[in-house]
Amino acid sequence: MGLMGIASVMSMIVNSRKEEFGIMRALGKSRFFIIKNLFFETLVMSLSAYLFALILSLGILAMLPHIEMLQGYVNGTLSLSSALYVLGSTLFMALLGSLFPAWIASKTDPILLINQGCA
C-alpha cells in the first residue's frame, strides 16, 4: 500500500504541473527535456525521502532495546538486503508514478495543457 501511495502522490504532483509542461513545450523545450528534468527531480526527491526514513527508522530501532516493555518481543535490526529492497521499490514506484503521466503530458498539445491549468 505504501508503494502505491508513493506512485499516487508522484502522479498527482505531475498532473498538477501540466500547465508548466505546456508552457515549456510552447517555449520550444523538447519532450525529452521535460521528462529528463522530471526524472532527476523525482530521483532526488525519492532518495531524500528514503534517506530521511532510513535514518529515522535506524534511530527508532536503536531505541527499542532500551524500552523495558519490549525486551525480548521486538527484534531491532534492519538487514542490508531489506534496506536495498525498500530503496529499489521506492525508486521504481516513484519513477513509474511520475514518468508515465509526464510522458503522456509531453505528447499532449501545449495549448491544451495551458488551457487545462487555467480551468
CORBELZI-V834615 format. One record per residue. N is the residue number from 1. BURIAL is + if it has 9 or more other ideal C-beta (glycine too) atoms within 8 Angstrom, else -. Layout:
n/burial
N/BURIAL
N/BURIAL
//
This chain:
n/burial
1/-
2/-
3/+
4/-
5/-
6/+
7/+
8/+
9/+
10/+
11/+
12/-
13/+
14/+
15/+
16/-
17/-
18/+
19/+
20/-
21/+
22/+
23/+
24/+
25/+
26/+
27/-
28/-
29/-
30/-
31/+
32/-
33/+
34/+
35/+
36/-
37/-
38/+
39/+
40/-
41/-
42/+
43/+
44/-
45/+
46/+
47/+
48/-
49/+
50/+
51/-
52/-
53/-
54/+
55/-
56/-
57/+
58/+
59/-
60/-
61/+
62/-
63/-
64/+
65/-
66/-
67/-
68/-
69/-
70/-
71/-
72/-
73/-
74/-
75/-
76/-
77/-
78/-
79/-
80/-
81/-
82/-
83/+
84/-
85/-
86/+
87/+
88/-
89/+
90/+
91/+
92/-
93/+
94/+
95/+
96/+
97/+
98/+
99/+
100/+
101/+
102/+
103/+
104/-
105/+
106/+
107/-
108/+
109/-
110/+
111/-
112/+
113/+
114/+
115/-
116/+
117/+
118/-
119/-
//
